[in-house]
Amino acid sequence: MNTDILAKKPAGDSVLDRVLVLEMVRVTEAAAIAASQMVGRGDEKAADAAAVEAMRRAFDTLYMDGTVVIGEGERDEAPMLYIGEKVGGAPGRGPKIDIALDPLEGTTITAKAGPNALAVLAAADEGNLLNAPDVYMDKLAVGPGYPPDIIDLAKSPTENVKAVAAAKGVEPNEIIVCVLDRPRHAELIAELRSIGCGVVLIGDGDVAGVIAVTDPETTIDLYMGQGGAPEGVLAAAALRCVGGQFNGRLVFRNEDEKKRARNWGIEDLDRIYKLEDLAKGDCIFAATGVTSGSLLDGVKRLRGGKMTTHSVVMRASSGTVRWIRGEHRIA
């Protein structure tokens, strides 16, 4: 990369904007292409490992001094792309960037050839992404165009549905809510259906589920339920770029998880995090489809060693959303 760009950038312009916005798509493309070789093979670990290795190699081609703040786990649990790992090809020289990533969001989906598997990442200036522990998070999201604080995790699902319905000018039974299909959500699903809501159940991939609220074509109005906290930060970064609102609250299953959170500097274990508590400043969100779904088409392998990818990259400072179709020739 020509590092003269960094020296010539206009005053006040962000290095994050000028250099890394489109470069990040190369990283998610590499991970998606690698993972696509394992679609339908029934091996979740192999699919994840392929995506991780490819993403790490792609990061090393970028002129940045990056730190993984949301990754595959802590150093003693993950061989690479662990929380705290340094990435990028210019350690100590390039712009300091925090990275949240999931090289393969939907390992089970990929192993079973289901929909909505993604390679996904978010990037922001140092200190602008919440370093969330790998625990569960209660999530509540709505798309753009509503009054501020239209949703509130402290209120019941019914109250949130009625608030969004009133702002939209419809009845609660015209609201559609996306929920991860898990036994822990049985009461939530029953409550939503009791007031007439349509409930879209997804098997995995709650990053795509949260982002679905921003696209009118999905017809999904709200996302509710528990999923991974790291995925909550990734989804919040996307919502920061395109609008929408998000509430998240960490969920701890035992004292060990609470202790880990305190070790990471989290004192208020019951705090409800809003969008800018999770992702602030000028952040980037990038994703490439591994398998086709509501957000992106998956990797398609064609004759002659050619393949196609479908990606999206978003930037918070401008609200720009770019949909990118790539054609790749693999030796």
Secondary structure, DSSP 4 states (H G I P E B T S, - for coil): --THHHHHPPTT--HIIIIITTHHHHHHHHHHHHHHTTTTSS-HHHHHHHHHHHHHHHHTTSSSEEEEEE-SS-TTT-SSS-TT-EESS-TTTS-EEEEEEEEEE-HHHHHHT-S--EEEEEEEETT-B----SSEEEEEEE-SSS-TT---TTS-HHHHHHHHHHHHTS-GGG-EEEEE--GGGHHHHHHHHHTT-EEEEESS-HHHHHHGGG-GGG---EEEEEEEHHHHHHHHHHHHHH--EEEEEEE-SSHHHHHHHHHTT---TTPEEEHHHHB-SS-EEEEEESS--SS----EE-GGGEEEEEEEEEETTTTEEEEEEEEEE--
